[in-house]
């Protein structure tokens, strides 16, 4: 069950972060609700993940790593933000690090 909660936390965090970008520095107030709701729901689901028994180091590592990777890809797709080879290498290193933490 912890993986389901973690997946929901990641999706909610993605919604919050994409809403934050869409708000253009809070100049578009209609997106602020998405920011607050996305991050609030993400923390609730992260709490449920931890309550289900996943270690905090593993849960937080996966949550942030997947979030960084997906936000970079989605920002490229939605707003044509840069996604360079160096950034892709960084994402790969983050993924390797998370795997090592989980195996540890």
N, C-alpha and C positions, 0 to 999 in steps of 0.2 A: 504493500500500500504506500510505502514511503516514496517509491518511484513515481507513482501517480500524483501524489501531492507535489513532489519536486517538479514534475512536468507542468503542472498547473501554475506553480510559482514562477517558472521560467516564462510561460506564455503571458502571465499577467505583467511581469516585469517588462517584457517586450512591448506590450501595449502601452505601459506607462512611459517608457523611454521614447517610443515612436511618437506618442502624444506630446512629450516634452519638445522634441525636435519640430513637430508640426506647429507648436505654439509660437515658434520663432521668438524665443526669449520672453514668453508670456505677453507678447504683443497681440496674440489672437486668443482672447480669454476663453473661447468656447472649448479649447483643448485642455484647459486647466483641470476640468473634471476628470478627463481621461488620465491625466498625470497622477492626480491624487488617488483615484480609484485603482488604477493599475498598480501603483506602488503599495497601496494599502492592502489590496487583495494578495499581492505577491508575498508580503510579509506574513499574512495569515497562513497562506499555504506553506511557506517556509517553516513556520512554527509547527504546523501539522506534520511536516516532513521529519522534523527533529523529534516530535512527540512519538512518531511511529518507529523511532529507533535508529535512524540514520545518523552517523556521527557528524558533528557540526563541521569539521574540516572537510569531509567529503561532500556534504550537501552544499556548503558555501562555495567550494571549489568548482563543483559542477555547475551550480547556478550562475556564477559569474563567468566562467569560461564559455558556456553555451550562450549566455547572454551577449558577451562581447562578440563572439563569432557571428551569431545571427543578426545582431544589430549592424555589424559592418556590412554584411551581405545585403540586408534589407535596405540600409541607407544607400547603398550603391544602386539597388534596383529602383527605389522610390525617388530619390533626390539626386541621383547620379554623383554621389560623393565618391571620392577616390577610394580605390581598393587596390593598392600596389602590391607588387611581389613581396616587398619587405613586410607589409601588413599581413599577407597570407602566411609568410614564414612565422611571424609572431603568433598568429592564430594556431598554427600547427604546434608551436612550442608550448602554448598554453594547454592544448589538448594532451600533449605528451605529459606535461606536468600533472594534470588532473588524473590521468591514468596511473601515474606513479604514486600519487597520494592515495588513490583508492587501493592500489595493490599493497601499499605500505601498512 
